[in-house]
Amino acid sequence: MKFGMKSLLCFCLAALMMVGFVGCSNVGASSKTEQTELKVAYGKDTGVASEKGNGDMLLTIFAGERLVEVVDGEVVPSIAESWEVKDSGKTISFKIKEGLKFSDGSDLTAKDVKLKFDRNIATKNTSWTEVDRIEKIEVADDYTINFYYKDGMDGYVALAGFAEYGNTIVSPNSFQTPGDPTTPMVKFIGSGPWKVADYVKDQYTTFVPNENYSGDPVKLEKITVSMIKDDEARVLAIQSGDVDAVVDYYHGGSAYTPRNLLSSLKEEGFQVLKQEMPMTTVLAFNYTNNEAWKNLKLRQALNYAINKDEISGLFDGWISPANDAYFSDCSPYTTALGKQSYKYNPEKAKSLLTEAGITGFSPKMIVNSENADEVKLAELLQSMLKESDINLQLDVMDATKYAEVKKTADWDLCSYYIGGPERRIYSRNEGRFDKTAPEFGSSGCFTSDTIAASVQKAVDPFDEKERKAGFKEFYAAIDAETACVPLYYDAVFVVANEGVEGVEFIGSEPRFDQVTYKK
């Protein structure tokens, strides 16, 4: 009897221990739970409602689609399943996929596509597209739409322009007066994987799954994008746990995570996801207002005077120095170029200044004080250029004044960028280097008849072999004439909590469709 009791006690003790082990096991298994919502910090308002606008990049990628996309430098189908270029580019005809719906459940047809382009033309929202050159838009049938160009033959740049953010197709019910594209857009009803559930201007946008989306369904139940304008405030938001991820405004020049903070964020245990893009931060010359910059030797001297590896080091190596070409390898056909002509050589820079008859050179660089990285870059350049006897003067000002001063003659240099998000690579090159392009800026990257002719050879031909040859000629021309000083290849960053999985980069744009989050 005593033996039985002892055995019973041992059994009970063992059972209790097993319960304890099982309990510990359950605690460990449930320490990370599947989250249904992702909270994102972003530096811009998404522009869901606007008088003339088309919505911000993030909004149009989350909740919208375009006729085509640009991936790896090539135009690929999206809403349009195919297209035909007629009359040597005078006409582009698109065949729309059947069965597509907007997030409000209404059918997406050719007439809805026309409505959006009618709006862009009426409100003059045609930037970085060739839409302003369209003479007529014709709906041939429910799923065929034809675009006719005013001044005859247009190029591949026009086809790629249909992938521009502003050409995102929205439902007629997006407008204040449904079907009237001249009235304000009061809500964003697209056909993308997400739809807008709630929006407060300059505060937040809530996205939920679009049950009418034709592609693979998203995995999260909600993404809340909070607008936090200040760069460092977005970093503090993820450090404090107020948000789960910080997403760059991947346009360049503003609203991104300061590069010198990325290493410390990684050390704290955050994921730092990087995707290089076909955009290069450069030092640009005010050559249209200041005659001195038309001197090739002066432009060359600046190229030799700048150590790009040191600039990369300033940002802990998170960005790549522009040592090999004007654009990184993710830009179309860069492998056809080879190496740049200019390597860091301060003595060569001084020699060129002497040959140009320039002494006591003290150029003025204007700097946007609201971009912390730009300020750090300018201060490094000031220190670096002293080795070549160049006394760089910095004029640091707020963004509003910066935009005003840049239109004047009262500066010599500024931080600028060439290229851009992948879908904009053709139009941006044309707009930076061809004076006849509507987006051409009067000050910035140097251009000439030779450069302008070469860029057209790069962006116009519908034949890929011709485009490749054109890009090779274009890259060589801007290198030979020292169009600017390429500093570093830009990149898109997403900083995210551990447990956020499935962020995918399509070209240079982060997508969150297949993201899961275990916290």
GUTOR-991121 format. One line per 8 residues: number of its first residue (from 1); their letters; for each residue x, y, z of C-alpha. Coordinates in steps of 0.05 Angstrom, whole numbers. Example, Ala and Ser with C-alpha at 12.3 -4.5 7.8 and 13.67 -1.06 7.14 Angstrom:
2
1 = AS = 246:-90:156 | 273:-21:143
This chain:
519
1 = MKFGMKSL = 0:0:0 | 57:47:18 | 90:30:-48 | 27:48:-86 | 22:115:-51 | 94:131:-65 | 84:112:-138 | 22:157:-140
9 = LCFCLAAL = 60:216:-111 | 116:206:-161 | 66:202:-218 | 31:266:-195 | 98:302:-188 | 119:280:-258 | 51:301:-285 | 59:370:-253
17 = MMVGFVGC = 128:376:-283 | 101:358:-351 | 46:410:-344 | 101:460:-327 | 141:441:-388 | 79:445:-432 | 63:512:-402 | 132:538:-416
25 = SNVGASSK = 128:511:-487 | 62:548:-499 | 90:612:-472 | 149:607:-520 | 104:591:-579 | 58:650:-565 | 113:701:-550 | 106:724:-622
33 = TEQTELKV = 35:733:-646 | 11:744:-717 | -6:818:-727 | -62:839:-774 | -41:912:-779 | 24:946:-799 | 37:1018:-777 | 81:1057:-825
41 = AYGKDTGV = 114:1125:-818 | 120:1166:-882 | 144:1237:-895 | 89:1260:-942 | 13:1266:-944 | -15:1212:-990 | -59:1263:-1026 | -123:1220:-1027
49 = ASEKGNGD = -165:1282:-1038 | -141:1340:-1080 | -163:1396:-1127 | -119:1378:-1185 | -71:1325:-1160 | -68:1251:-1173 | -45:1226:-1106 | 24:1212:-1078
57 = MLLTIFAG = 70:1157:-1102 | 56:1112:-1042 | -19:1119:-1052 | -17:1105:-1126 | 27:1043:-1116 | -15:1015:-1058 | -84:1029:-1086 | -76:1042:-1160
65 = ERLVEVVD = -53:1013:-1226 | -31:1042:-1292 | -37:1019:-1364 | 35:994:-1362 | 93:991:-1314 | 168:1000:-1324 | 209:943:-1295 | 284:933:-1309
73 = GEVVPSIA = 281:991:-1357 | 227:959:-1401 | 153:972:-1408 | 110:914:-1385 | 34:902:-1383 | -11:922:-1325 | -82:946:-1338 | -67:940:-1412
81 = ESWEVKDS = -53:869:-1434 | -21:892:-1499 | -8:953:-1542 | 8:970:-1614 | 50:1028:-1639 | 24:1054:-1706 | 47:1105:-1757 | 118:1107:-1730
89 = GKTISFKI = 94:1128:-1662 | 39:1177:-1682 | -12:1130:-1651 | -9:1083:-1591 | -67:1034:-1583 | -79:996:-1518 | -120:933:-1507 | -149:934:-1436
97 = KEGLKFSD = -155:870:-1396 | -227:848:-1389 | -258:834:-1321 | -220:886:-1281 | -257:924:-1227 | -245:985:-1184 | -246:977:-1109 | -318:1003:-1107
105 = GSDLTAKD = -339:944:-1150 | -350:982:-1215 | -321:955:-1280 | -257:984:-1308 | -263:998:-1382 | -231:1040:-1436 | -278:1099:-1422 | -252:1102:-1350
113 = VKLKFDRN = -181:1104:-1377 | -200:1162:-1422 | -233:1198:-1364 | -167:1199:-1326 | -127:1226:-1384 | -181:1277:-1398 | -172:1300:-1326 | -96:1305:-1333
121 = IATKNTSW = -103:1347:-1396 | -157:1391:-1367 | -118:1404:-1302 | -51:1406:-1338 | -25:1350:-1295 | 22:1323:-1349 | 89:1327:-1314 | 141:1274:-1334
129 = TEVDRIEK = 93:1246:-1387 | 80:1261:-1460 | 6:1271:-1446 | 10:1345:-1463 | 28:1324:-1535 | -36:1283:-1543 | -82:1311:-1597 | -140:1262:-1589
137 = IEVADDYT = -161:1203:-1547 | -209:1154:-1578 | -247:1097:-1544 | -253:1046:-1601 | -293:996:-1559 | -302:977:-1486 | -231:950:-1481 | -192:988:-1535
145 = INFYYKDG = -166:1060:-1528 | -124:1099:-1579 | -78:1158:-1565 | -60:1204:-1624 | -2:1253:-1617 | -5:1326:-1642 | 63:1335:-1672 | 72:1270:-1707
153 = MDGYVALA = 120:1216:-1687 | 130:1207:-1612 | 179:1159:-1580 | 188:1103:-1530 | 189:1157:-1476 | 114:1167:-1491 | 99:1094:-1481 | 139:1092:-1416
161 = GFAEYGNT = 103:1155:-1394 | 38:1116:-1386 | 71:1084:-1325 | 79:1151:-1290 | 45:1158:-1222 | 0:1213:-1246 | -29:1167:-1299 | -58:1120:-1247
169 = IVSPNSFQ = -129:1101:-1269 | -185:1117:-1219 | -260:1106:-1218 | -307:1161:-1242 | -335:1159:-1171 | -269:1188:-1146 | -291:1258:-1167 | -334:1308:-1131
177 = TPGDPTTP = -383:1303:-1188 | -379:1230:-1210 | -355:1225:-1281 | -334:1298:-1285 | -257:1298:-1286 | -253:1374:-1279 | -281:1371:-1208 | -237:1357:-1148
185 = MVKFIGSG = -217:1286:-1130 | -251:1274:-1063 | -231:1201:-1055 | -183:1153:-1087 | -218:1092:-1118 | -167:1051:-1156 | -158:979:-1177 | -95:963:-1138
193 = PWKVADYV = -85:911:-1083 | -106:959:-1028 | -163:1009:-1020 | -169:1071:-977 | -213:1060:-916 | -199:1125:-879 | -160:1189:-892 | -145:1252:-853
201 = KDQYTTFV = -103:1302:-892 | -32:1311:-865 | -46:1259:-810 | -58:1188:-834 | -85:1142:-888 | -114:1073:-872 | -110:1019:-926 | -149:954:-925
209 = PNENYSGD = -150:897:-975 | -186:910:-1041 | -231:849:-1049 | -241:866:-1122 | -166:864:-1139 | -150:817:-1197 | -83:794:-1170 | -61:756:-1109
217 = PVKLEKIT = -96:780:-1046 | -56:818:-994 | -39:784:-928 | -49:839:-876 | -117:865:-856 | -96:937:-850 | -38:985:-862 | -40:1053:-828
225 = VSMIKDDE = 7:1104:-859 | 21:1163:-813 | 49:1226:-841 | 109:1248:-800 | 144:1304:-837 | 208:1309:-796 | 261:1258:-815 | 286:1246:-744
233 = ARVLAIQS = 216:1245:-716 | 201:1185:-760 | 262:1150:-732 | 239:1165:-661 | 170:1137:-678 | 198:1068:-696 | 246:1069:-637 | 189:1084:-589
241 = GDVDAVVD = 144:1030:-619 | 92:1079:-646 | 103:1051:-716 | 128:985:-743 | 164:1011:-805 | 191:1074:-837 | 186:1081:-913 | 227:1129:-954
249 = YYHGGSAY = 192:1179:-999 | 228:1147:-1058 | 230:1207:-1104 | 296:1235:-1080 | 316:1298:-1045 | 269:1295:-986 | 231:1256:-933 | 275:1195:-923
257 = TPRNLLSS = 311:1163:-865 | 378:1200:-854 | 432:1154:-880 | 478:1166:-820 | 425:1138:-773 | 416:1072:-810 | 475:1036:-777 | 451:1054:-707
265 = LKEEGFQV = 381:1030:-725 | 409:964:-749 | 450:957:-685 | 386:967:-645 | 357:906:-680 | 315:938:-735 | 317:911:-806 | 346:959:-857
273 = LKQEMPMT = 324:939:-926 | 358:972:-985 | 345:976:-1060 | 390:1017:-1106 | 353:1057:-1158 | 371:1089:-1225 | 379:1158:-1193 | 444:1194:-1178
281 = TVLAFNYT = 455:1252:-1131 | 499:1302:-1167 | 530:1369:-1158 | 497:1415:-1210 | 522:1480:-1241 | 483:1544:-1250 | 511:1549:-1320 | 452:1585:-1352
289 = NNEAWKNL = 460:1645:-1304 | 535:1643:-1292 | 578:1643:-1355 | 639:1614:-1318 | 606:1545:-1315 | 605:1541:-1391 | 681:1531:-1386 | 693:1456:-1394
297 = KLRQALNY = 758:1458:-1354 | 722:1489:-1294 | 670:1434:-1295 | 724:1382:-1302 | 763:1412:-1244 | 703:1402:-1198 | 699:1329:-1219 | 772:1317:-1202
305 = AINKDEIS = 767:1356:-1136 | 714:1311:-1103 | 729:1245:-1068 | 665:1204:-1077 | 690:1148:-1031 | 694:1198:-975 | 622:1219:-988 | 600:1146:-983
313 = GLFDGWIS = 638:1141:-918 | 600:1202:-891 | 538:1159:-895 | 571:1096:-866 | 574:1064:-935 | 498:1057:-941 | 501:1092:-1008 | 550:1073:-1064
321 = PANDAYFS = 600:1125:-1091 | 588:1144:-1164 | 657:1123:-1186 | 641:1080:-1246 | 587:1116:-1286 | 536:1171:-1282 | 483:1118:-1264 | 486:1053:-1225
329 = DCSPYTTA = 478:986:-1258 | 402:986:-1247 | 394:1040:-1299 | 381:1018:-1371 | 441:992:-1409 | 494:1020:-1363 | 538:960:-1377 | 549:990:-1446
337 = LGKQSYKY = 585:1051:-1417 | 649:1029:-1382 | 686:1075:-1334 | 684:1149:-1321 | 740:1194:-1343 | 747:1230:-1277 | 779:1201:-1214 | 795:1239:-1150
345 = NPEKAKSL = 858:1281:-1163 | 862:1349:-1127 | 927:1367:-1161 | 895:1356:-1229 | 837:1400:-1206 | 885:1456:-1188 | 921:1449:-1254 | 856:1455:-1293
353 = LTEAGITG = 835:1517:-1255 | 902:1548:-1273 | 892:1529:-1346 | 823:1561:-1344 | 853:1625:-1316 | 814:1620:-1251 | 845:1640:-1185 | 815:1651:-1116
361 = FSPKMIVN = 754:1610:-1137 | 697:1618:-1085 | 633:1588:-1113 | 568:1592:-1073 | 528:1529:-1058 | 456:1535:-1037 | 433:1483:-986 | 364:1462:-962
369 = SENADEVK = 368:1464:-886 | 308:1416:-879 | 349:1359:-910 | 399:1336:-857 | 438:1294:-907 | 445:1352:-955 | 473:1396:-901 | 524:1343:-881
377 = LAELLQSM = 543:1332:-954 | 553:1407:-965 | 597:1414:-904 | 640:1355:-927 | 646:1384:-997 | 668:1451:-967 | 724:1417:-929 | 744:1372:-987
385 = LKESDINL = 748:1426:-1040 | 799:1466:-999 | 851:1414:-1021 | 841:1440:-1092 | 843:1513:-1071 | 768:1520:-1080 | 736:1561:-1025 | 664:1536:-1025
393 = QLDVMDAT = 614:1584:-993 | 551:1553:-963 | 484:1588:-962 | 438:1546:-918 | 364:1564:-920 | 295:1535:-909 | 260:1497:-965 | 215:1555:-986
401 = KYAEVKKT = 272:1604:-994 | 314:1550:-1027 | 262:1540:-1081 | 259:1615:-1093 | 334:1627:-1095 | 345:1569:-1142 | 307:1607:-1196 | 356:1665:-1192
409 = ADWDLCSY = 428:1677:-1212 | 452:1682:-1140 | 485:1614:-1133 | 536:1570:-1167 | 525:1499:-1143 | 470:1457:-1113 | 457:1384:-1096 | 412:1356:-1150
417 = YIGGPERR = 392:1289:-1178 | 388:1256:-1246 | 346:1195:-1262 | 292:1175:-1212 | 243:1121:-1195 | 249:1067:-1248 | 185:1085:-1283 | 212:1155:-1294
425 = IYSRNEGR = 281:1139:-1322 | 265:1156:-1394 | 226:1220:-1382 | 274:1245:-1328 | 335:1237:-1372 | 299:1276:-1427 | 276:1329:-1378 | 346:1339:-1349
433 = FDKTAPEF = 386:1342:-1413 | 341:1365:-1471 | 320:1439:-1471 | 259:1423:-1515 | 229:1378:-1461 | 174:1412:-1420 | 206:1391:-1354 | 275:1418:-1372
441 = GSSGCFTS = 303:1461:-1315 | 340:1524:-1335 | 395:1511:-1283 | 428:1446:-1264 | 459:1394:-1308 | 499:1422:-1365 | 473:1405:-1434 | 490:1420:-1506
449 = DTIAASVQ = 464:1403:-1575 | 507:1341:-1574 | 479:1317:-1507 | 407:1334:-1527 | 413:1295:-1592 | 442:1235:-1557 | 389:1233:-1503 | 335:1231:-1557
457 = KAVDPFDE = 370:1172:-1588 | 365:1138:-1520 | 291:1152:-1504 | 258:1154:-1573 | 270:1088:-1610 | 218:1033:-1603 | 272:984:-1624 | 311:959:-1563
465 = KERKAGFK = 378:954:-1600 | 371:1026:-1622 | 355:1048:-1551 | 415:1011:-1524 | 461:1045:-1575 | 429:1111:-1558 | 441:1103:-1484 | 514:1086:-1497
473 = EFYAAIDA = 521:1150:-1537 | 484:1191:-1485 | 526:1166:-1426 | 590:1180:-1465 | 566:1250:-1483 | 550:1272:-1412 | 616:1243:-1389 | 657:1278:-1444
481 = ETACVPLY = 624:1346:-1431 | 622:1338:-1355 | 548:1352:-1349 | 551:1351:-1273 | 591:1319:-1216 | 560:1251:-1200 | 568:1240:-1125 | 531:1176:-1105
489 = YDAVFVVA = 479:1127:-1129 | 414:1135:-1091 | 375:1080:-1058 | 308:1067:-1027 | 307:1044:-954 | 254:1011:-911 | 269:1007:-836 | 225:954:-803
497 = NEGVEGVE = 215:918:-737 | 241:847:-730 | 184:801:-751 | 162:842:-811 | 171:795:-869 | 154:797:-943 | 172:868:-963 | 186:862:-1038
505 = FIGSEPRF = 220:912:-1083 | 192:917:-1153 | 244:957:-1189 | 260:1012:-1140 | 193:1011:-1103 | 177:973:-1039 | 112:933:-1039 | 75:908:-978
513 = DQVTYKK = 23:863:-1011 | 53:798:-984 | 78:825:-917 | 65:786:-853 | 83:811:-784 | 97:770:-722 | 108:813:-660
